[in-house]
């Protein structure tokens, strides 16, 4: 079956190689700038551009980030956000947007020097700023709905509700029990498992209905 959407979880991803970050972003963006660097010396300036093609065929995407998302993962999130290719959710990222070069010393030691900064396609500096999500989501601890009676309130529980004369209470209880058993058979993520991922999936479903990423 054709993939209808994707959640890319970059939470607590400390990053990696710049070229790998560009390749990941390029997989979903088919045109334009992905990331570029600007430094004090000419040979520290680089620019990465997308090649034609989108492995998702423009299907909706949601990216989750948090304070542990840094460096290369911020490059991916920033590129997808600037190209309006994905909705970014979660918490603001770390803000590690500097290019560092290791310079060897004569005594056998080495020193790491910051030589340039990363910029998103629209020209935003990642350093010290990070990526701000389109939709902020806290990592709440949500109780399991099975254990929380407050999440099971029905129309029939309200004072003054109109009863259904055609159904006995036993028939209603049986129908509810059967519905619950059917739901348990289906693989699904609960809010109590991972609230941010749970909400990201809801957003993705909404985007799929609308037929657009933004």
Secondary structure, DSSP 8 states (H G I E B T S, - for coil): ----EEEEE-TT-----HHHHHHHHHTT--SSEEEEEEESSGGG-EEEE--S--TTTT-EEEEEE-TT--THHHHHHHHHHHTT-SEEEES------EEEEEEE-TTS-EEEEEEEEEEETTS-B-TTT----SEE--------TTT-GGGG--GGGSTT----TTS-HHHHHHHHHHHHHHHHHS----TTT-HHHHHHHHHHHHHHHHT---
